[in-house]
């Protein structure tokens, strides 16, 4: 089995060098068109193409519309991609209960205990009081 990566972000942080050796090939696609990426995937003979970015900013979900691999899946997406060409959504039984499957265009595959990873910070993070206690309303925020 060969693992081939198509990296949409050229980053030089502490994690990149740890991931690259896991792959037999690493393609930087940040500056490539979708058509060029599709051609590379087909040239590489990919059997299973898995999206690991989902609906986050600057994603490459449009590549999946071309169906460059016979089996296509998504993982770590906050919900269905809505893309009919993506065959499977890899999730778990806790985040995607069976009664929610009807909202997915993909067939839901449930792994027993996986979805997203969390590494606690290596520094103290003070917890303040709930702002709603003083303002009488709730403010929502999201980091993506």
C-alpha positions as CSV (number, residue, x, y, z in Angstrom):
1,X,0.0,0.0,0.0
2,X,1.3,3.5,-0.9
3,X,0.1,6.7,0.7
4,X,0.3,9.8,-1.4
5,X,-0.4,13.3,0.0
6,X,-1.8,16.3,-1.9
7,X,-1.0,19.2,0.4
8,X,-3.0,22.3,-0.2
9,X,-0.9,24.4,2.3
10,X,2.8,24.9,2.0
11,X,3.6,25.4,5.7
12,X,6.8,25.1,7.6
13,X,5.8,24.4,11.1
14,X,6.8,21.7,13.6
15,X,4.2,19.2,12.3
16,X,5.0,19.1,8.5
17,X,8.4,17.3,8.9
18,X,6.7,14.7,11.0
19,X,4.0,13.9,8.5
20,X,6.0,13.8,5.2
21,X,7.9,10.6,6.0
22,X,4.6,8.8,6.3
23,X,3.9,9.2,2.6
24,X,5.7,7.7,-0.4
25,X,5.0,10.9,-2.4
26,X,4.1,14.4,-1.3
27,X,2.6,16.8,-3.8
28,X,2.2,20.5,-3.1
29,X,-1.0,21.6,-4.8
30,X,-1.5,25.0,-3.2
31,X,-0.7,26.9,-6.4
32,X,-2.2,24.3,-8.9
33,X,-5.5,24.5,-10.6
34,X,-8.2,21.9,-9.9
35,X,-7.6,20.5,-13.4
36,X,-3.9,20.1,-12.7
37,X,-4.6,18.4,-9.4
38,X,-7.1,16.0,-11.0
39,X,-4.6,15.1,-13.6
40,X,-1.9,14.4,-10.9
41,X,-4.4,12.2,-9.0
42,X,-5.3,10.2,-12.1
43,X,-1.6,9.9,-13.1
44,X,-0.8,8.6,-9.6
45,X,-3.4,5.9,-10.0
46,X,-5.2,6.7,-6.7
47,X,-7.8,4.1,-5.7
48,X,-9.2,5.8,-2.6
49,X,-9.1,9.6,-2.3
50,X,-9.9,11.0,1.1
51,X,-10.6,14.7,1.9
52,X,-9.2,15.8,5.2
53,X,-10.2,19.4,5.0
54,X,-13.9,19.5,4.6
55,X,-15.6,22.9,4.5
56,X,-12.7,24.8,6.0
57,X,-11.3,27.8,4.2
58,X,-9.5,27.3,0.8
59,X,-10.6,23.7,0.6
60,X,-10.2,21.6,-2.6
61,X,-13.6,20.0,-2.5
62,X,-14.2,20.9,-6.2
63,X,-11.6,18.4,-7.2
64,X,-13.9,15.6,-6.0
65,X,-16.5,16.7,-8.6
66,X,-14.3,15.4,-11.3
67,X,-14.2,12.0,-9.5
68,X,-10.5,11.4,-10.1
69,X,-10.5,8.2,-7.9
70,X,-13.0,5.3,-8.0
71,X,-13.7,5.6,-4.3
72,X,-13.9,9.0,-2.6
73,X,-14.4,9.8,1.0
74,X,-14.4,12.7,3.5
75,X,-13.2,12.8,7.1
76,X,-13.2,15.5,9.7
77,X,-15.8,17.6,7.9
78,X,-18.3,19.2,10.2
79,X,-21.1,17.6,8.2
80,X,-22.0,16.3,4.8
81,X,-20.1,17.9,1.9
82,X,-23.3,17.7,-0.2
83,X,-21.2,16.4,-3.1
84,X,-22.8,13.4,-4.7
85,X,-19.4,12.2,-6.1
86,X,-18.1,11.7,-2.6
87,X,-19.0,8.1,-1.7
88,X,-18.4,8.0,2.1
89,X,-18.3,10.1,5.2
90,X,-16.0,8.7,7.8
91,X,-17.3,9.5,11.3
92,X,-18.2,7.8,14.5
93,X,-21.5,6.7,16.2
94,X,-21.4,9.6,18.6
95,X,-21.2,12.5,16.3
96,X,-23.4,11.0,13.6
97,X,-26.3,9.1,15.1
98,X,-28.1,6.8,12.7
99,X,-31.1,9.1,12.7
100,X,-28.9,11.9,11.2
101,X,-27.8,9.8,8.2
102,X,-30.7,11.2,6.1
103,X,-28.9,14.6,6.1
104,X,-25.8,13.2,4.4
105,X,-25.3,12.8,0.6
106,X,-22.5,10.3,1.5
107,X,-22.8,6.8,2.9
108,X,-21.8,7.2,6.6
109,X,-19.1,4.8,7.8
110,X,-18.7,4.8,11.6
111,X,-15.4,4.0,13.1
112,X,-15.7,3.0,16.8
113,X,-13.8,5.9,18.5
114,X,-12.6,8.5,16.1
115,X,-13.5,11.8,14.5
116,X,-11.2,14.6,15.5
117,X,-8.1,14.8,17.6
118,X,-7.5,17.1,20.4
119,X,-4.1,17.8,22.0
120,X,-4.3,19.8,25.2
121,X,-2.2,22.9,25.2
122,X,1.1,22.7,27.0
123,X,0.4,25.9,28.9
124,X,-2.1,26.9,31.6
125,X,-5.3,28.4,30.2
126,X,-7.2,30.4,32.7
127,X,-11.0,30.0,32.7
128,X,-13.0,33.2,33.3
129,X,-16.6,33.6,34.3
130,X,-19.4,33.2,31.8
131,X,-19.9,36.6,30.1
132,X,-23.7,35.9,29.8
133,X,-23.9,36.2,33.6
134,X,-23.3,39.9,33.3
135,X,-24.7,40.7,29.8
136,X,-27.9,38.6,30.0
137,X,-27.3,37.3,26.4
138,X,-25.2,34.6,24.8
139,X,-22.5,35.4,22.3
140,X,-21.3,32.7,20.0
141,X,-17.9,32.3,18.4
142,X,-16.2,29.9,16.1
143,X,-12.6,29.3,15.2
144,X,-12.0,27.5,11.9
